[in-house]
Structures are given as structure tokens and as C-alpha cells.
């Protein structure tokens, strides 16, 4: 059976949409409770630390728009998938328009029929 490319693409697009809501309650269902995230400002383990990292970013960057593009699936099997992509963000920091870009890598795992991000790494 295995994971299907269409469901993985939809999952990541829905995650992107949830991220752009700037509401962690909408993002949380996409992340496994014991996930690890690596951002340019640090490493975060577990949903509480990850939530703190997201909310710190939302407080710093107002009206942020986050876009994932050039998505490539490196590995897909019955229970997991790994992808890499590029991302772009823009928003307002201290009243001034700012933007940036970088690369991302995600490990997505099927936990009893529910896809969840188990690892995410974003870098410049």
C-alpha cells in the first residue's frame, strides 16, 4: 500500500496554509508530540518547545506570508517520507518590510493513519 505522493503533497500544502494562519492551534495537528525542529535560531524538541518557537516568530514577524516551493520527495515508503524544498517568507519586522529564503527538510511519518511531521530542519 504505502504513502501516496498526492496525500503527501496535500499534507505539506495544508501545513503551509496552517502556518500562514499564525495560529498554533491550526499547526499543532500536523506535528508529532515528540518531534524535533531545527531552525536558524535553535533546536526545539517536543510540541511545547516547537510551539514556543513558532509563537516567537509570529510575534516578531507581523503579517508573515510563508511559501514552500521546489518540493522534492527524496524517499517514500509505507510509513514515512522525506522531502526537501525551498521556502520564502515576507512580513513586517519593527514596522519595516522584510523577507528571506532558505531550504527545508522534513521527515513525515504515518502514525496509525495520521500523517505527522517528526522532524523539520530550516536553514538559510
N, C-alpha and C positions, 0 to 999 in steps of 0.2 A: 504494500500500500504506500507508505511513505508520505512525506510532506510534499505538497504541490506548490509549484512556482507561483501560481495565481494567488493562493492563500497567503504565501509569504510576502508577495508584493503588496497585497491588500493590507496585511498586518502592519507593514512598515509605513504605508501611506496613512493608515489610521493613527499610528503612533505619532507621525509628523503632525497630523491635524490636532491630536490631543495636546501635543507640545505647544502648538500655536494658540491654544486656548488660554495658556498661562494659569491653568487651574490644575494643581497636582492631583486632585481627586479624579480627574479625567485621564491623567497619565498613569497613575498607580496600577490600574488593571493590566497594563502592558509589561510590568516589571515584576520579576520573581522576588519574593521577600528577602532572599539571601543573595541577591545579585551583587555584582561588583561593577563600579563605574570608574573610569579613568578620564578625567578632564584636565585641561591645561592648568587648572588651579588646585589639583589634588586628586587623591584616590578616595573612593567612598564605597563602603561595604554595608549592605543591608538597606532596607527600604527607608529607615529613618534618616540615615546619613544622606542617601540619594535625594530624598525629599528636601532636606536642608540645602543641598547644592542647587537643585532646581529653583527653589524659592529665593535663594540668594541672587541667582541670575535674574529671575523675574523682577526682583526689587531694584536691581542695578540697571537693567536694560528695559526701558519702557517701550511699549508698542513693538516688541520684537517680532519679526517675521523670520521663521526658520524653514529652510528648504533643503531637502535631500535630493541629490541628482547623481547621474553616472553610477547607478547602483549595479553592482556585480555580485552574483552569488558564487562564492568560492567552493562551497560544499553543502550538499543537501542529502540527508538520509531519512530513515523512518522517524526519528525523534528529534533531530536537531539540524540547524543550518547556520552557516557563517556567511556574512556578506561584508563587502566593503563599499564605500561610497564617498562622495564629496558632499560638503554642506556649505551653505551660505546663510548668514544671518545679517539682519539690519534692524536698527532700532535707535532709540534716543537715550544717550547717557549724559547726565548733567545738562540737559537742555540742548545738546548738540547731536546731530545725526551721525551715527557711526555704523560701520559694517565690517564683517570679517568672513573668512572662509577657512576651510580645513578639510581633514579626512576623518572618516569614521569607520569603525569595525564593530559588528555586533554578532554575538552568539545568541541565537534564538532556539529555545528548547520547547518541545511539546510535553507539558505536564498533564497527563491524563486528559488529553483532548483540548487543552488550553495552551495556546502559544504564549510564551513569556520571554522577555529579554533576560538573559542570565549574565551577560557581560556586554558592556559598551565601552569603547575607547574612542575619544575625540581628541584630535590634535591639530595644530596649525600646519 
